[in-house]
Amino acid sequence: MNNKRQEVLKNAHLSHRESMRRSLNVRLEAARANGNDKLVKQLEAEAQYLHL
């Protein structure tokens, strides 16, 4: 694979992970605001599993 393609793929991967992290944080904030402790625990487990 040429360097340009590798760079594009790396950037796509990083962008995707950042998007997942932001989405998870929004979901966590909403769960905490609603006092949904069960969902908070599930989302924290998801974050740990995804290494976010």
mmCIF file of the N, C-alpha and C atoms, coordinates in Angstrom:
data_MODEL
# 
_entry.id   MODEL 
# 
loop_
_atom_site.group_PDB 
_atom_site.id 
_atom_site.type_symbol 
_atom_site.label_atom_id 
_atom_site.label_alt_id 
_atom_site.label_comp_id 
_atom_site.label_asym_id 
_atom_site.label_entity_id 
_atom_site.label_seq_id 
_atom_site.pdbx_PDB_ins_code 
_atom_site.Cartn_x 
_atom_site.Cartn_y 
_atom_site.Cartn_z 
_atom_site.occupancy 
_atom_site.B_iso_or_equiv 
_atom_site.pdbx_formal_charge 
_atom_site.auth_seq_id 
_atom_site.auth_comp_id 
_atom_site.auth_asym_id 
_atom_site.auth_atom_id 
_atom_site.pdbx_PDB_model_num 
ATOM 1   N N  . MET A 1 1  ? 0.847   -1.175 0.000  1.00 0.00 ? 1  MET A N  1 
ATOM 2   C CA . MET A 1 1  ? 0.000   0.000  0.000  1.00 0.00 ? 1  MET A CA 1 
ATOM 3   C C  . MET A 1 1  ? 0.893   1.239  0.000  1.00 0.00 ? 1  MET A C  1 
ATOM 4   N N  . ASN A 1 2  ? 0.501   2.217  -0.786 1.00 0.00 ? 2  ASN A N  1 
ATOM 5   C CA . ASN A 1 2  ? 1.354   3.400  -0.807 1.00 0.00 ? 2  ASN A CA 1 
ATOM 6   C C  . ASN A 1 2  ? 1.106   4.260  0.424  1.00 0.00 ? 2  ASN A C  1 
ATOM 7   N N  . ASN A 1 3  ? 2.022   5.185  0.668  1.00 0.00 ? 3  ASN A N  1 
ATOM 8   C CA . ASN A 1 3  ? 1.980   5.994  1.886  1.00 0.00 ? 3  ASN A CA 1 
ATOM 9   C C  . ASN A 1 3  ? 0.731   6.862  1.976  1.00 0.00 ? 3  ASN A C  1 
ATOM 10  N N  . LYS A 1 4  ? 0.291   7.404  0.854  1.00 0.00 ? 4  LYS A N  1 
ATOM 11  C CA . LYS A 1 4  ? -0.893  8.271  0.864  1.00 0.00 ? 4  LYS A CA 1 
ATOM 12  C C  . LYS A 1 4  ? -2.120  7.477  1.306  1.00 0.00 ? 4  LYS A C  1 
ATOM 13  N N  . ARG A 1 5  ? -2.275  6.288  0.768  1.00 0.00 ? 5  ARG A N  1 
ATOM 14  C CA . ARG A 1 5  ? -3.430  5.447  1.147  1.00 0.00 ? 5  ARG A CA 1 
ATOM 15  C C  . ARG A 1 5  ? -3.353  5.062  2.616  1.00 0.00 ? 5  ARG A C  1 
ATOM 16  N N  . GLN A 1 6  ? -2.172  4.728  3.099  1.00 0.00 ? 6  GLN A N  1 
ATOM 17  C CA . GLN A 1 6  ? -2.014  4.381  4.511  1.00 0.00 ? 6  GLN A CA 1 
ATOM 18  C C  . GLN A 1 6  ? -2.396  5.565  5.396  1.00 0.00 ? 6  GLN A C  1 
ATOM 19  N N  . GLU A 1 7  ? -1.988  6.751  4.997  1.00 0.00 ? 7  GLU A N  1 
ATOM 20  C CA . GLU A 1 7  ? -2.310  7.950  5.760  1.00 0.00 ? 7  GLU A CA 1 
ATOM 21  C C  . GLU A 1 7  ? -3.825  8.196  5.781  1.00 0.00 ? 7  GLU A C  1 
ATOM 22  N N  . VAL A 1 8  ? -4.476  8.014  4.643  1.00 0.00 ? 8  VAL A N  1 
ATOM 23  C CA . VAL A 1 8  ? -5.925  8.191  4.559  1.00 0.00 ? 8  VAL A CA 1 
ATOM 24  C C  . VAL A 1 8  ? -6.632  7.184  5.461  1.00 0.00 ? 8  VAL A C  1 
ATOM 25  N N  . LEU A 1 9  ? -6.195  5.939  5.417  1.00 0.00 ? 9  LEU A N  1 
ATOM 26  C CA . LEU A 1 9  ? -6.809  4.911  6.256  1.00 0.00 ? 9  LEU A CA 1 
ATOM 27  C C  . LEU A 1 9  ? -6.588  5.182  7.739  1.00 0.00 ? 9  LEU A C  1 
ATOM 28  N N  . LYS A 1 10 ? -5.410  5.623  8.095  1.00 0.00 ? 10 LYS A N  1 
ATOM 29  C CA . LYS A 1 10 ? -5.117  5.947  9.492  1.00 0.00 ? 10 LYS A CA 1 
ATOM 30  C C  . LYS A 1 10 ? -5.998  7.101  9.963  1.00 0.00 ? 10 LYS A C  1 
ATOM 31  N N  . ASN A 1 11 ? -6.135  8.135  9.142  1.00 0.00 ? 11 ASN A N  1 
ATOM 32  C CA . ASN A 1 11 ? -6.978  9.276  9.504  1.00 0.00 ? 11 ASN A CA 1 
ATOM 33  C C  . ASN A 1 11 ? -8.439  8.865  9.641  1.00 0.00 ? 11 ASN A C  1 
ATOM 34  N N  . ALA A 1 12 ? -8.901  7.998  8.767  1.00 0.00 ? 12 ALA A N  1 
ATOM 35  C CA . ALA A 1 12 ? -10.277 7.510  8.844  1.00 0.00 ? 12 ALA A CA 1 
ATOM 36  C C  . ALA A 1 12 ? -10.491 6.736  10.146 1.00 0.00 ? 12 ALA A C  1 
ATOM 37  N N  . HIS A 1 13 ? -9.522  5.903  10.481 1.00 0.00 ? 13 HIS A N  1 
ATOM 38  C CA . HIS A 1 13 ? -9.601  5.119  11.711 1.00 0.00 ? 13 HIS A CA 1 
ATOM 39  C C  . HIS A 1 13 ? -9.653  6.044  12.929 1.00 0.00 ? 13 HIS A C  1 
ATOM 40  N N  . LEU A 1 14 ? -8.785  7.034  12.969 1.00 0.00 ? 14 LEU A N  1 
ATOM 41  C CA . LEU A 1 14 ? -8.751  7.964  14.096 1.00 0.00 ? 14 LEU A CA 1 
ATOM 42  C C  . LEU A 1 14 ? -10.037 8.779  14.183 1.00 0.00 ? 14 LEU A C  1 
ATOM 43  N N  . SER A 1 15 ? -10.549 9.200  13.052 1.00 0.00 ? 15 SER A N  1 
ATOM 44  C CA . SER A 1 15 ? -11.799 9.967  13.027 1.00 0.00 ? 15 SER A CA 1 
ATOM 45  C C  . SER A 1 15 ? -12.966 9.125  13.539 1.00 0.00 ? 15 SER A C  1 
ATOM 46  N N  . HIS A 1 16 ? -12.985 7.867  13.133 1.00 0.00 ? 16 HIS A N  1 
ATOM 47  C CA . HIS A 1 16 ? -14.050 6.963  13.568 1.00 0.00 ? 16 HIS A CA 1 
ATOM 48  C C  . HIS A 1 16 ? -13.997 6.753  15.082 1.00 0.00 ? 16 HIS A C  1 
ATOM 49  N N  . ARG A 1 17 ? -12.821 6.526  15.617 1.00 0.00 ? 17 ARG A N  1 
ATOM 50  C CA . ARG A 1 17 ? -12.675 6.331  17.067 1.00 0.00 ? 17 ARG A CA 1 
ATOM 51  C C  . ARG A 1 17 ? -13.088 7.583  17.831 1.00 0.00 ? 17 ARG A C  1 
ATOM 52  N N  . GLU A 1 18 ? -12.699 8.743  17.322 1.00 0.00 ? 18 GLU A N  1 
ATOM 53  C CA . GLU A 1 18 ? -13.065 9.997  17.981 1.00 0.00 ? 18 GLU A CA 1 
ATOM 54  C C  . GLU A 1 18 ? -14.576 10.190 17.949 1.00 0.00 ? 18 GLU A C  1 
ATOM 55  N N  . SER A 1 19 ? -15.203 9.846  16.854 1.00 0.00 ? 19 SER A N  1 
ATOM 56  C CA . SER A 1 19 ? -16.651 9.940  16.737 1.00 0.00 ? 19 SER A CA 1 
ATOM 57  C C  . SER A 1 19 ? -17.337 9.000  17.739 1.00 0.00 ? 19 SER A C  1 
ATOM 58  N N  . MET A 1 20 ? -16.832 7.795  17.866 1.00 0.00 ? 20 MET A N  1 
ATOM 59  C CA . MET A 1 20 ? -17.393 6.841  18.829 1.00 0.00 ? 20 MET A CA 1 
ATOM 60  C C  . MET A 1 20 ? -17.230 7.370  20.255 1.00 0.00 ? 20 MET A C  1 
ATOM 61  N N  . ARG A 1 21 ? -16.072 7.952  20.549 1.00 0.00 ? 21 ARG A N  1 
ATOM 62  C CA . ARG A 1 21 ? -15.813 8.488  21.889 1.00 0.00 ? 21 ARG A CA 1 
ATOM 63  C C  . ARG A 1 21 ? -16.779 9.620  22.217 1.00 0.00 ? 21 ARG A C  1 
ATOM 64  N N  . ARG A 1 22 ? -16.951 10.549 21.269 1.00 0.00 ? 22 ARG A N  1 
ATOM 65  C CA . ARG A 1 22 ? -17.863 11.671 21.495 1.00 0.00 ? 22 ARG A CA 1 
ATOM 66  C C  . ARG A 1 22 ? -19.296 11.181 21.699 1.00 0.00 ? 22 ARG A C  1 
ATOM 67  N N  . SER A 1 23 ? -19.719 10.245 20.860 1.00 0.00 ? 23 SER A N  1 
ATOM 68  C CA . SER A 1 23 ? -21.071 9.704  20.968 1.00 0.00 ? 23 SER A CA 1 
ATOM 69  C C  . SER A 1 23 ? -21.275 9.025  22.318 1.00 0.00 ? 23 SER A C  1 
ATOM 70  N N  . LEU A 1 24 ? -20.317 8.251  22.730 1.00 0.00 ? 24 LEU A N  1 
ATOM 71  C CA . LEU A 1 24 ? -20.415 7.555  24.009 1.00 0.00 ? 24 LEU A CA 1 
ATOM 72  C C  . LEU A 1 24 ? -20.483 8.550  25.154 1.00 0.00 ? 24 LEU A C  1 
ATOM 73  N N  . ASN A 1 25 ? -19.688 9.614  25.089 1.00 0.00 ? 25 ASN A N  1 
ATOM 74  C CA . ASN A 1 25 ? -19.709 10.624 26.142 1.00 0.00 ? 25 ASN A CA 1 
ATOM 75  C C  . ASN A 1 25 ? -21.062 11.325 26.225 1.00 0.00 ? 25 ASN A C  1 
ATOM 76  N N  . VAL A 1 26 ? -21.664 11.614 25.089 1.00 0.00 ? 26 VAL A N  1 
ATOM 77  C CA . VAL A 1 26 ? -22.991 12.238 25.077 1.00 0.00 ? 26 VAL A CA 1 
ATOM 78  C C  . VAL A 1 26 ? -24.013 11.297 25.705 1.00 0.00 ? 26 VAL A C  1 
ATOM 79  N N  . ARG A 1 27 ? -23.940 10.030 25.331 1.00 0.00 ? 27 ARG A N  1 
ATOM 80  C CA . ARG A 1 27 ? -24.864 9.035  25.882 1.00 0.00 ? 27 ARG A CA 1 
ATOM 81  C C  . ARG A 1 27 ? -24.667 8.879  27.392 1.00 0.00 ? 27 ARG A C  1 
ATOM 82  N N  . LEU A 1 28 ? -23.417 8.909  27.842 1.00 0.00 ? 28 LEU A N  1 
ATOM 83  C CA . LEU A 1 28 ? -23.129 8.818  29.282 1.00 0.00 ? 28 LEU A CA 1 
ATOM 84  C C  . LEU A 1 28 ? -23.683 10.020 30.031 1.00 0.00 ? 28 LEU A C  1 
ATOM 85  N N  . GLU A 1 29 ? -23.480 11.199 29.498 1.00 0.00 ? 29 GLU A N  1 
ATOM 86  C CA . GLU A 1 29 ? -23.989 12.406 30.141 1.00 0.00 ? 29 GLU A CA 1 
ATOM 87  C C  . GLU A 1 29 ? -25.513 12.346 30.260 1.00 0.00 ? 29 GLU A C  1 
ATOM 88  N N  . ALA A 1 30 ? -26.174 11.901 29.209 1.00 0.00 ? 30 ALA A N  1 
ATOM 89  C CA . ALA A 1 30 ? -27.631 11.811 29.225 1.00 0.00 ? 30 ALA A CA 1 
ATOM 90  C C  . ALA A 1 30 ? -28.098 10.778 30.256 1.00 0.00 ? 30 ALA A C  1 
ATOM 91  N N  . ALA A 1 31 ? -27.424 9.647  30.316 1.00 0.00 ? 31 ALA A N  1 
ATOM 92  C CA . ALA A 1 31 ? -27.794 8.609  31.276 1.00 0.00 ? 31 ALA A CA 1 
ATOM 93  C C  . ALA A 1 31 ? -27.600 9.106  32.709 1.00 0.00 ? 31 ALA A C  1 
ATOM 94  N N  . ARG A 1 32 ? -26.505 9.806  32.944 1.00 0.00 ? 32 ARG A N  1 
ATOM 95  C CA . ARG A 1 32 ? -26.265 10.353 34.291 1.00 0.00 ? 32 ARG A CA 1 
ATOM 96  C C  . ARG A 1 32 ? -27.306 11.414 34.638 1.00 0.00 ? 32 ARG A C  1 
ATOM 97  N N  . ALA A 1 33 ? -27.622 12.279 33.680 1.00 0.00 ? 33 ALA A N  1 
ATOM 98  C CA . ALA A 1 33 ? -28.603 13.348 33.914 1.00 0.00 ? 33 ALA A CA 1 
ATOM 99  C C  . ALA A 1 33 ? -29.975 12.766 34.237 1.00 0.00 ? 33 ALA A C  1 
ATOM 100 N N  . ASN A 1 34 ? -30.284 11.613 33.655 1.00 0.00 ? 34 ASN A N  1 
ATOM 101 C CA . ASN A 1 34 ? -31.577 10.970 33.894 1.00 0.00 ? 34 ASN A CA 1 
ATOM 102 C C  . ASN A 1 34 ? -31.549 10.012 35.090 1.00 0.00 ? 34 ASN A C  1 
ATOM 103 N N  . GLY A 1 35 ? -30.374 9.899  35.717 1.00 0.00 ? 35 GLY A N  1 
ATOM 104 C CA . GLY A 1 35 ? -30.257 9.022  36.881 1.00 0.00 ? 35 GLY A CA 1 
ATOM 105 C C  . GLY A 1 35 ? -30.362 7.550  36.548 1.00 0.00 ? 35 GLY A C  1 
ATOM 106 N N  . ASN A 1 36 ? -30.022 7.182  35.333 1.00 0.00 ? 36 ASN A N  1 
ATOM 107 C CA . ASN A 1 36 ? -30.128 5.793  34.889 1.00 0.00 ? 36 ASN A CA 1 
ATOM 108 C C  . ASN A 1 36 ? -28.802 5.071  35.165 1.00 0.00 ? 36 ASN A C  1 
ATOM 109 N N  . ASP A 1 37 ? -28.647 4.611  36.402 1.00 0.00 ? 37 ASP A N  1 
ATOM 110 C CA . ASP A 1 37 ? -27.382 3.996  36.827 1.00 0.00 ? 37 ASP A CA 1 
ATOM 111 C C  . ASP A 1 37 ? -27.056 2.722  36.056 1.00 0.00 ? 37 ASP A C  1 
ATOM 112 N N  . LYS A 1 38 ? -28.081 1.950  35.717 1.00 0.00 ? 38 LYS A N  1 
ATOM 113 C CA . LYS A 1 38 ? -27.841 0.713  34.971 1.00 0.00 ? 38 LYS A CA 1 
ATOM 114 C C  . LYS A 1 38 ? -27.237 1.027  33.602 1.00 0.00 ? 38 LYS A C  1 
ATOM 115 N N  . LEU A 1 39 ? -27.788 2.024  32.918 1.00 0.00 ? 39 LEU A N  1 
ATOM 116 C CA . LEU A 1 39 ? -27.262 2.407  31.611 1.00 0.00 ? 39 LEU A CA 1 
ATOM 117 C C  . LEU A 1 39 ? -25.865 3.002  31.735 1.00 0.00 ? 39 LEU A C  1 
ATOM 118 N N  . VAL A 1 40 ? -25.629 3.790  32.780 1.00 0.00 ? 40 VAL A N  1 
ATOM 119 C CA . VAL A 1 40 ? -24.292 4.357  33.005 1.00 0.00 ? 40 VAL A CA 1 
ATOM 120 C C  . VAL A 1 40 ? -23.272 3.230  33.112 1.00 0.00 ? 40 VAL A C  1 
ATOM 121 N N  . LYS A 1 41 ? -23.591 2.196  33.877 1.00 0.00 ? 41 LYS A N  1 
ATOM 122 C CA . LYS A 1 41 ? -22.664 1.067  34.034 1.00 0.00 ? 41 LYS A CA 1 
ATOM 123 C C  . LYS A 1 41 ? -22.431 0.350  32.709 1.00 0.00 ? 41 LYS A C  1 
ATOM 124 N N  . GLN A 1 42 ? -23.499 0.186  31.929 1.00 0.00 ? 42 GLN A N  1 
ATOM 125 C CA . GLN A 1 42 ? -23.356 -0.474 30.623 1.00 0.00 ? 42 GLN A CA 1 
ATOM 126 C C  . GLN A 1 42 ? -22.467 0.353  29.696 1.00 0.00 ? 42 GLN A C  1 
ATOM 127 N N  . LEU A 1 43 ? -22.682 1.669  29.696 1.00 0.00 ? 43 LEU A N  1 
ATOM 128 C CA . LEU A 1 43 ? -21.882 2.526  28.819 1.00 0.00 ? 43 LEU A CA 1 
ATOM 129 C C  . LEU A 1 43 ? -20.430 2.597  29.277 1.00 0.00 ? 43 LEU A C  1 
ATOM 130 N N  . GLU A 1 44 ? -20.205 2.600  30.568 1.00 0.00 ? 44 GLU A N  1 
ATOM 131 C CA . GLU A 1 44 ? -18.831 2.575  31.071 1.00 0.00 ? 44 GLU A CA 1 
ATOM 132 C C  . GLU A 1 44 ? -18.140 1.276  30.674 1.00 0.00 ? 44 GLU A C  1 
ATOM 133 N N  . ALA A 1 45 ? -18.868 0.172  30.721 1.00 0.00 ? 45 ALA A N  1 
ATOM 134 C CA . ALA A 1 45 ? -18.313 -1.125 30.301 1.00 0.00 ? 45 ALA A CA 1 
ATOM 135 C C  . ALA A 1 45 ? -17.997 -1.079 28.803 1.00 0.00 ? 45 ALA A C  1 
ATOM 136 N N  . GLU A 1 46 ? -18.889 -0.468 28.029 1.00 0.00 ? 46 GLU A N  1 
ATOM 137 C CA . GLU A 1 46 ? -18.642 -0.348 26.581 1.00 0.00 ? 46 GLU A CA 1 
ATOM 138 C C  . GLU A 1 46 ? -17.379 0.475  26.321 1.00 0.00 ? 46 GLU A C  1 
ATOM 139 N N  . ALA A 1 47 ? -17.230 1.572  27.047 1.00 0.00 ? 47 ALA A N  1 
ATOM 140 C CA . ALA A 1 47 ? -16.042 2.418  26.877 1.00 0.00 ? 47 ALA A CA 1 
ATOM 141 C C  . ALA A 1 47 ? -14.771 1.642  27.210 1.00 0.00 ? 47 ALA A C  1 
ATOM 142 N N  . GLN A 1 48 ? -14.831 0.861  28.276 1.00 0.00 ? 48 GLN A N  1 
ATOM 143 C CA . GLN A 1 48 ? -13.665 0.065  28.663 1.00 0.00 ? 48 GLN A CA 1 
ATOM 144 C C  . GLN A 1 48 ? -13.354 -0.989 27.586 1.00 0.00 ? 48 GLN A C  1 
ATOM 145 N N  . TYR A 1 49 ? -14.391 -1.642 27.095 1.00 0.00 ? 49 TYR A N  1 
ATOM 146 C CA . TYR A 1 49 ? -14.214 -2.670 26.068 1.00 0.00 ? 49 TYR A CA 1 
ATOM 147 C C  . TYR A 1 49 ? -13.594 -2.089 24.802 1.00 0.00 ? 49 TYR A C  1 
ATOM 148 N N  . LEU A 1 50 ? -14.023 -0.887 24.432 1.00 0.00 ? 50 LEU A N  1 
ATOM 149 C CA . LEU A 1 50 ? -13.530 -0.238 23.216 1.00 0.00 ? 50 LEU A CA 1 
ATOM 150 C C  . LEU A 1 50 ? -12.235 0.547  23.437 1.00 0.00 ? 50 LEU A C  1 
ATOM 151 N N  . HIS A 1 51 ? -11.753 0.558  24.677 1.00 0.00 ? 51 HIS A N  1 
ATOM 152 C CA . HIS A 1 51 ? -10.536 1.295  25.040 1.00 0.00 ? 51 HIS A CA 1 
ATOM 153 C C  . HIS A 1 51 ? -10.690 2.773  24.691 1.00 0.00 ? 51 HIS A C  1 
ATOM 154 N N  . LEU A 1 52 ? -11.852 3.319  25.036 1.00 0.00 ? 52 LEU A N  1 
ATOM 155 C CA . LEU A 1 52 ? -12.085 4.735  24.817 1.00 0.00 ? 52 LEU A CA 1 
ATOM 156 C C  . LEU A 1 52 ? -11.908 5.420  26.141 1.00 0.00 ? 52 LEU A C  1 
# 
